[in-house]
Amino acid sequence: MRVIQSAEALLRIIFAYAWNDWSLRTTAAWASRIGLADLSDVAVLKRLRHAPAWLGHSWINGSDPKASAPP
């Protein structure tokens, strides 16, 4: 089950990684353990790299979302 089955599952993986400040390997293990997806750490990285375009936000790459927001 390498494919993430839904947008909700992808969001859960992204938020788990960001919120918990986990490593890619820990995030992959967590996703597998709870049944979201069976991914390697490299596969998690690939999804995270493509997430900003999908989400439409640059904050995943570490930039401050307030800095790009209009006043």
MARFILUM-881326 format. One record per residue (C-alpha): residue number from 1; x, y, z. Coordinates in steps of 0.1 Angstrom, whole numbers. Each point is the difference from the previous one (the first is absolute). Layout:
<site k="NUM" X="X" Y="Y" Z="Z"/>
...
# end
This chain:
<site k="1" X="0" Y="0" Z="0"/>
<site k="2" X="26" Y="26" Z="-11"/>
<site k="3" X="-27" Y="23" Z="-13"/>
<site k="4" X="-16" Y="24" Z="24"/>
<site k="5" X="-37" Y="-7" Z="-4"/>
<site k="6" X="-14" Y="35" Z="7"/>
<site k="7" X="7" Y="37" Z="4"/>
<site k="8" X="-9" Y="-4" Z="37"/>
<site k="9" X="27" Y="-27" Z="4"/>
<site k="10" X="26" Y="23" Z="-17"/>
<site k="11" X="-10" Y="29" Z="22"/>
<site k="12" X="3" Y="-22" Z="31"/>
<site k="13" X="35" Y="-10" Z="-10"/>
<site k="14" X="10" Y="36" Z="-8"/>
<site k="15" X="-14" Y="13" Z="33"/>
<site k="16" X="15" Y="-29" Z="21"/>
<site k="17" X="34" Y="8" Z="-15"/>
<site k="18" X="-2" Y="37" Z="6"/>
<site k="19" X="-18" Y="1" Z="33"/>
<site k="20" X="20" Y="-27" Z="17"/>
<site k="21" X="33" Y="10" Z="-15"/>
<site k="22" X="6" Y="-36" Z="-9"/>
<site k="23" X="26" Y="-14" Z="-23"/>
<site k="24" X="-10" Y="-13" Z="-33"/>
<site k="25" X="6" Y="-36" Z="12"/>
<site k="26" X="-22" Y="5" Z="31"/>
<site k="27" X="-27" Y="15" Z="-21"/>
<site k="28" X="1" Y="-29" Z="-24"/>
<site k="29" X="-1" Y="-25" Z="29"/>
<site k="30" X="-30" Y="18" Z="15"/>
<site k="31" X="-19" Y="1" Z="-32"/>
<site k="32" X="5" Y="-37" Z="-5"/>
<site k="33" X="-9" Y="-8" Z="36"/>
<site k="34" X="-33" Y="17" Z="-1"/>
<site k="35" X="-8" Y="-13" Z="-35"/>
<site k="36" X="2" Y="33" Z="-20"/>
<site k="37" X="27" Y="-13" Z="-24"/>
<site k="38" X="30" Y="-22" Z="-2"/>
<site k="39" X="27" Y="25" Z="-10"/>
<site k="40" X="37" Y="3" Z="3"/>
<site k="41" X="16" Y="31" Z="14"/>
<site k="42" X="10" Y="10" Z="-36"/>
<site k="43" X="-36" Y="-4" Z="-11"/>
<site k="44" X="-11" Y="23" Z="28"/>
<site k="45" X="26" Y="25" Z="-11"/>
<site k="46" X="-13" Y="-1" Z="-36"/>
<site k="47" X="-35" Y="7" Z="11"/>
<site k="48" X="11" Y="28" Z="23"/>
<site k="49" X="19" Y="16" Z="-29"/>
<site k="50" X="-31" Y="-1" Z="-22"/>
<site k="51" X="-24" Y="11" Z="27"/>
<site k="52" X="6" Y="38" Z="-3"/>
<site k="53" X="-13" Y="1" Z="-35"/>
<site k="54" X="-29" Y="-23" Z="10"/>
<site k="55" X="-9" Y="21" Z="31"/>
<site k="56" X="8" Y="33" Z="-15"/>
<site k="57" X="21" Y="11" Z="30"/>
<site k="58" X="37" Y="6" Z="3"/>
<site k="59" X="2" Y="-5" Z="38"/>
<site k="60" X="8" Y="-37" Z="-4"/>
<site k="61" X="33" Y="10" Z="-14"/>
<site k="62" X="8" Y="20" Z="31"/>
<site k="63" X="-10" Y="35" Z="-11"/>
<site k="64" X="-21" Y="22" Z="22"/>
<site k="65" X="-36" Y="1" Z="-14"/>
<site k="66" X="-5" Y="35" Z="16"/>
<site k="67" X="29" Y="13" Z="-20"/>
<site k="68" X="-17" Y="-6" Z="-33"/>
<site k="69" X="-35" Y="10" Z="12"/>
<site k="70" X="-13" Y="34" Z="-11"/>
<site k="71" X="-3" Y="26" Z="29"/>
# end
